[in-house]
Amino acid sequence: MTVILKTTRLDLRPLTDSDYPAYKRLITNPVIAQPTGLMGNPDDQQVQRWYRADRQTPISFGIVWHRTNVLIGVVVFYDWFDETGMLDESGLELGDFLDPDYWGQGIMAEALQACFAELSKANWPVQTIWANCLVSNERSCRLLEKLSFQTIGDQLMAVTGSGQTLQRQALLRLDLSAWQNN
């Protein structure tokens, strides 16, 4: 999707080569990485692989702050695979992160609302947005609930970092048809 979405404060646009330094700074920030369950201290090759994968994902957006024209976050919609491992074209999985300097200002909610509204209008077979969230990541769980995601259940998830641990992860679901009238 090469659409550029505009909100009051943000541009949501495809990631570009020039976004890599900001992407790397954000994705390797422990304040972002730890609550999302990302591995600690990834090497540059791993960060480059993540970046290429996020750029190649058909529905991904760099979140750019209007005032500075700087990348402050990312929203990515990954393919969704059902419990049997089969691709489910009616669902997508949400991935997102935001610079902590912008937390608590409603920016991620603004970005996600624009994305959901666009997805509900587009000619996509997507009916459901899925999200996984560490239960300990209260900020993200509250945001998803505010955006009408429903908790389906939770499970223990292996999280790497300074050693592997098990942490409780919630699975949440959003019926995209709720956004068709927004």
C-alpha positions in Angstrom: 0.0 0.0 0.0 1.7 3.2 -1.1 -1.0 5.5 0.3 0.1 8.5 2.3 -2.3 9.2 5.2 -2.4 12.6 6.9 -3.8 13.4 10.3 -3.8 16.6 12.3 -0.2 16.0 13.5 1.1 13.2 11.4 2.0 11.9 8.0 1.8 8.1 7.6 3.9 7.1 4.6 6.0 4.2 3.3 9.4 3.8 4.9 12.3 5.1 2.8 16.0 4.4 2.8 16.6 7.7 4.7 14.4 6.4 7.6 16.9 3.7 8.5 18.9 5.7 11.1 15.8 6.8 13.0 14.3 3.2 12.7 17.5 1.7 14.1 17.6 4.3 17.0 14.0 3.5 17.9 14.0 -0.3 17.5 17.2 -0.7 19.6 16.0 1.6 22.3 15.5 -0.7 25.4 12.5 1.4 26.5 10.8 0.3 23.2 12.3 -3.1 22.8 11.7 -4.5 26.3 7.9 -4.0 26.5 7.4 -5.3 22.9 9.4 -8.5 23.6 12.1 -7.7 21.1 15.5 -9.3 21.6 18.0 -7.2 23.5 21.0 -5.7 21.8 20.4 -6.9 18.2 23.4 -6.5 15.9 23.2 -4.2 12.9 22.6 -7.1 10.5 19.5 -8.1 12.5 18.2 -4.5 12.6 18.7 -4.3 8.8 16.8 -7.6 8.3 13.9 -6.2 10.4 14.0 -2.9 8.4 14.0 -4.6 5.0 11.1 -6.9 6.1 9.1 -4.0 7.4 9.7 -2.0 4.2 8.7 -5.0 2.1 5.5 -5.6 4.0 2.6 -4.5 1.8 0.9 -2.4 4.5 3.5 -0.5 6.5 3.8 3.1 7.5 6.4 5.3 8.9 4.9 7.8 11.4 6.3 11.2 10.6 5.7 14.2 12.9 4.5 17.2 10.8 6.4 19.9 12.6 9.8 18.3 12.2 9.4 15.8 9.3 11.1 13.2 11.4 10.3 9.5 11.7 8.9 9.0 15.2 7.4 5.5 14.9 6.2 2.7 12.7 3.0 0.8 12.0 3.2 -2.5 10.2 0.5 -5.0 9.3 1.9 -8.5 8.9 0.2 -11.5 7.3 -2.0 -13.4 9.8 -1.7 -17.2 10.1 -4.5 -19.2 11.7 -4.0 -21.8 14.5 -3.2 -24.4 11.8 -0.4 -22.3 10.3 -2.3 -21.4 7.2 -2.4 -17.9 5.8 -5.7 -16.2 6.7 -6.3 -13.4 4.2 -9.2 -12.0 6.2 -6.8 -11.0 9.0 -3.7 -9.0 9.6 -1.4 -8.7 12.6 -0.5 -5.3 14.0 3.0 -4.3 14.9 3.9 -0.8 16.0 6.3 1.3 18.0 6.7 5.0 18.9 9.5 7.2 20.1 9.1 7.4 23.9 9.4 11.2 23.7 6.0 11.2 22.1 4.3 8.7 24.5 1.2 9.9 26.3 0.0 12.4 23.7 -2.4 10.2 21.8 -0.1 10.0 18.8 -0.2 6.2 18.3 -4.0 6.2 18.7 -4.2 8.9 16.0 -1.9 6.9 13.7 -3.8 3.6 14.2 -7.2 5.2 13.8 -6.1 6.6 10.4 -4.7 3.2 9.4 -7.9 1.3 10.4 -10.1 3.8 8.6 -8.0 3.4 5.5 -8.0 -0.4 5.7 -11.8 -0.4 6.2 -12.3 1.7 3.0 -9.7 -0.1 0.9 -10.5 -3.0 -1.4 -8.9 -5.6 0.9 -10.4 -8.8 2.2 -9.2 -7.9 5.7 -11.9 -8.2 8.3 -9.9 -8.6 11.5 -6.8 -7.0 13.0 -5.0 -9.1 15.5 -2.5 -7.9 18.1 -0.2 -9.5 20.6 0.8 -7.5 23.6 2.8 -8.5 26.7 0.4 -8.2 29.6 3.2 -6.3 31.5 3.1 -3.7 28.7 0.1 -1.9 30.3 0.4 1.2 28.1 0.0 -0.8 24.8 -2.8 -3.0 26.2 -4.8 0.1 27.3 -4.3 1.7 23.9 -5.6 -1.4 22.1 -8.6 -1.6 24.4 -9.3 2.1 23.8 -9.3 1.3 20.1 -12.0 -1.4 20.6 -9.7 -4.4 20.5 -11.1 -7.3 22.5 -8.9 -9.6 24.5 -9.3 -13.2 23.2 -6.9 -14.9 25.6 -3.3 -15.0 26.8 -0.4 -17.4 26.7 3.2 -17.6 27.9 5.7 -16.3 25.4 9.4 -16.8 25.2 11.2 -13.4 25.4 14.8 -13.0 24.6 17.1 -10.4 25.9 19.7 -10.9 28.6 18.5 -14.5 28.7 15.3 -16.2 27.7 12.3 -15.7 30.0 8.6 -16.6 29.8 6.2 -13.7 29.9 2.4 -13.6 29.6 1.2 -12.3 26.3 -2.4 -11.2 25.5 -4.0 -11.9 22.1 -6.4 -9.1 21.0 -8.8 -8.9 18.1 -10.4 -5.9 16.3 -13.4 -6.3 14.0 -12.5 -3.9 11.2 -16.1 -3.4 10.2 -16.4 -1.2 13.3 -14.2 1.4 11.4 -16.3 1.4 8.2 -18.5 4.2 9.5 -15.7 6.3 10.9 
